[in-house]
């Protein structure tokens, strides 16, 4: 069955019980859903591209190539179910406040560089 989108508690409970959380999106700038799964200690399989590639590089998620065939995807799912990875309690994931502070710092640096370049 489906869950109502406003029932956050039920969604969290369902996510906590997942044997594997999969996101085979061809483009992600943040990967919020996979980040939530990892924070709950759930294993994840993602397309090894864009923002999700960093999770693969850090050992937090299994990766599948963006151009995987259905057979390769099935093998990647099987591997992800069999091979454990790091759990979220072993790593520090950024909070929204961390992300906002980092973005603000980046903007301040860039604006400062533009001002210095203009003299």
Residue pairs with C-beta under 8 A, 6 or more apart in sequence:
3 10
3 11
3 14
4 10
12 40
15 21
15 36
15 37
15 40
15 42
16 40
16 42
18 37
18 42
19 43
19 81
20 42
20 43
20 44
20 45
20 77
20 80
20 81
21 33
21 34
21 37
21 42
21 43
21 44
21 45
22 44
22 45
22 46
22 77
22 80
23 31
23 33
23 34
23 44
23 45
23 46
23 47
23 52
24 45
24 46
24 47
24 64
24 68
24 73
25 46
25 47
25 52
26 47
26 49
26 66
27 49
27 50
28 34
28 46
28 47
28 50
28 51
28 52
29 50
29 51
30 51
31 46
31 51
31 52
31 55
34 44
34 46
34 52
34 55
34 61
35 55
35 93
37 44
38 44
38 55
38 60
38 61
38 88
38 93
39 88
39 93
40 88
41 87
41 88
41 89
43 61
43 62
43 80
43 81
43 84
43 85
44 55
44 60
44 61
44 62
44 80
45 61
45 62
45 63
45 64
45 76
45 77
45 80
46 52
46 55
46 56
46 61
46 62
46 63
46 64
47 63
47 64
47 65
47 66
48 56
48 63
48 64
48 65
48 66
49 66
52 61
52 63
53 63
55 61
56 62
56 63
58 86
58 91
59 85
59 86
60 85
60 86
60 88
60 91
61 85
62 76
62 79
62 80
62 83
62 85
63 76
64 72
64 73
64 76
65 72
68 76
94 102
